[in-house]
Amino acid sequence: MSGPVKAYLKTELDEQINCLFNPEQLTMSRTVSWDGPKSNKANAPSITFGGGESGTLSFDLIFDTTDTGESVTTYTTKLLKLMDIHEFSANEKRPPWVRFHWGEMISFKAVVTTSTIKFTYFAADGTPLRATATGVTLKQMTDEAQWKYALQNPTSGTRQRERQHRVMPGETLDRISYTYYGDSGQWRCIAERNGILDPLRLRVGRMLTVPELQAVPRG
């Protein structure tokens, strides 16, 4: 069976930034404005529609390069550069727009407005090897037919037949993978689903979500 489908950001400059680990969750938000005058003669005012506002898509990302030893800034810098100004023409200078892709899900055209990078693990020489990008927020740039790109296939994000497993003393992810899949090499599917960075350090008693292999790419 094929492994999990990786999420990525695609820019208008035709650059692709791959996610080393897929987000654990996505948060989509949309707001419309309704306004009304204050009144001291009624419990609530009569309000009128004030207009729509840009939608947002936010998520956290984990970057880890402990297996290669290269600096994790190779990836975090690419993310931060999405907020750098580019000169598209003599009269247009702005950061590039992006779309978030994950399997069949494609986001609206958006700009990155927020990203906080926290480095959490370093090599002996100080090279950063692990980082989290929290609160990465994409803000909708254009209308695009009422969000048709926001969730192009609403059912594609559904995980099916997930099971729960409590970690027992001496268990490792590869052993758990073999128990459920008959293949110890599929441990990455469980690690990614549960946000585990070190597969050899599992807390005894922790509840793990064990996804169906075919459902992992759509998670």
N, C-alpha and C positions, 0 to 999 in steps of 0.2 A: 504494500500500500504506500502511496505517496505521503510525504510528510506534511506538516501544517503549512497553509498558505500564509506568506508573510505580508503584513501591511506595509504600505509605503506612501510617501508624499511625492507627488509629481508636480513640477513647477512649469510655469509658462516658458521658461528658458530651456525646457526639455531635459531638466536634471531630475534624477530620481534619488530620493533619500530613503533607504530601506530601514525598517524597524528590526533591530536585532531580536527583540522580543515583542510579540503582539500586545497591544493594550489589554489590560484586564477588564476594562469597561470603558464605554463611551457615553458622554453626556451631551445631549442635544437640547438646545433651548431656543425658543422663539417667543417674541413679545410683540403685542400690538398696543397702541396707545388709545385710551378712552379718557376724555376730559370733560369736566363739568364745573360750574361755579359753586362756591361754597354757599350754603343757605342756612340761616338761623330759624327758618320756618318749616323745615322738612327734615325728616330723618336721613334722607339721602338726596343728592341733586340728580337732575336728569342729565345724563352724559351723552356726548356725541363722539363719534369715531374720529381719532386724531391722526391715524396713519399707522402703517406697519414699520417695524424696525428690523434690522439685520439679524438673522439667526446666527447661532454660535454652535460650534462643535468643540468639545474639550476632552482631554485625555492625558494620562501620564505615560511616559515611556521609560524603559530601562535599557541602559547601554552597558555591556560588559565585554571586555576584551582580555580577560584573564587567561583564556586559552591560547591567545596569540602573543600576548605581551606588548602589543602596540598600544600607543596612547589612546584612551577612549575619546580624547578631544578630536580625533579624526572624524567622529560622528557628531559630537555635540556642537562643534564649530559649524558644520553644515546646517544644522537646525537653526542656530542663532543667526546665520547669514541670511536666512529667509526674511529677516527684518531689516537688512541693509538696503540702502537706496541704490537703485540702478537707473541709468539713463537710457530710457527707451526711445526717446526722441529729444529734440531741442527743447520742447515744451512739456515733456512728461518725464518726471523723475520721481520714482516711488519704489517700494519693495515689490518683488514679483508676487503674483497670485499663485495659489497652489490648490490642488485637490487631494483629499485623502482617499486612498484606495485600500480596500480589503476584500479580496475575493470579488464577489459581484456587487459589493457596496461601493459606491462612488459618491463623495460629498459634493456639495455645491462649490462653485468657484469662490475662493476665500483668501484672506490675508491673515498671516500670523500676527497676532496682537500681543500675546503674552507667552513667555516660557522661562521657567526658573530652573537652572541647572544646579544640582547638588552632587559633588564628588564624594563618594563614600568608601572607596578602597584604593590604596596606592601600592606600587611596587617598592622595594627597598630603596631604590634610587629616586623615589618621589614621583615616578610616572603614574598619572591617574589611570586606573584600569576599570573602574566602575562608577557609573553616574546615573542619576535619575533626573528626568526632565518632568517637573510637575506643573500642572496647570497649563499645558500647551493648549492654547485657545485659537481656533480659526474663526474669523468673522466673515459672514457672507458678504460677497462683493456686489453681486447683481441678483435680480429677481429669479431668473432662470425657471420660468414656468412653475411657480409655486412649489419649490423644493423637490422637483422630480428626481434630482440627483442625490438628495439627502439620504434616502434609503431606497435605492433603485429596486431592491428585492427585499421587502420587509421580512420575509420568512427566512432569508439567508442567514440571519444572525441567530437563529434558534438552535440551541444545543439539544441533542436528543439522547435519551437513555443514558444520562450521566449517572454514575454510581459514586457512593461515598466509601472511603476506606480510612480506618483509623490506624495510624502508624504504630507498629508493635516494636518492642526492643530488638535491635539487630537488623531491622529492615532497611533496605536502600531502594532508591527509585527503580533501579534496573530489575530488582527482584519483584517489586510490585508490578512493574510493567510486564514481566513474564507471567505473573499470576493472572492478569486480566487479558493480556493480548497474546500470550504464548510467544512473545518476542521481547527480550530484554532491551533491544535496541530502540524501542519506542518510548523510552523513559522521558525523552524531551517533551513529548506531548503532555505528559502529566506535569512536568516542571513548568512548562509555559502556561498551562491552564491555572496553576496555583501560584504563579509568580515566584518560583523557587530559583535562586541563583546558584546555590551550592548543593548539588544532589547528594553529596555524601554527609551532609549535616541536616538530618531530619529530626525534629523534636518528637520524641515518643508521646503518643496520645493525640498528635495533631490529626485533624480530619482533612483528608485530601479529596478533591473532586476528580474522579477518573472519567474522562470523556470517552465517548465512542470515537474510534479513529476516524471514521468518515465524517463525523460532525466537527472535528477539531478545526479543519480549514475554514469553516463557516462561523467560527466563534469570534 
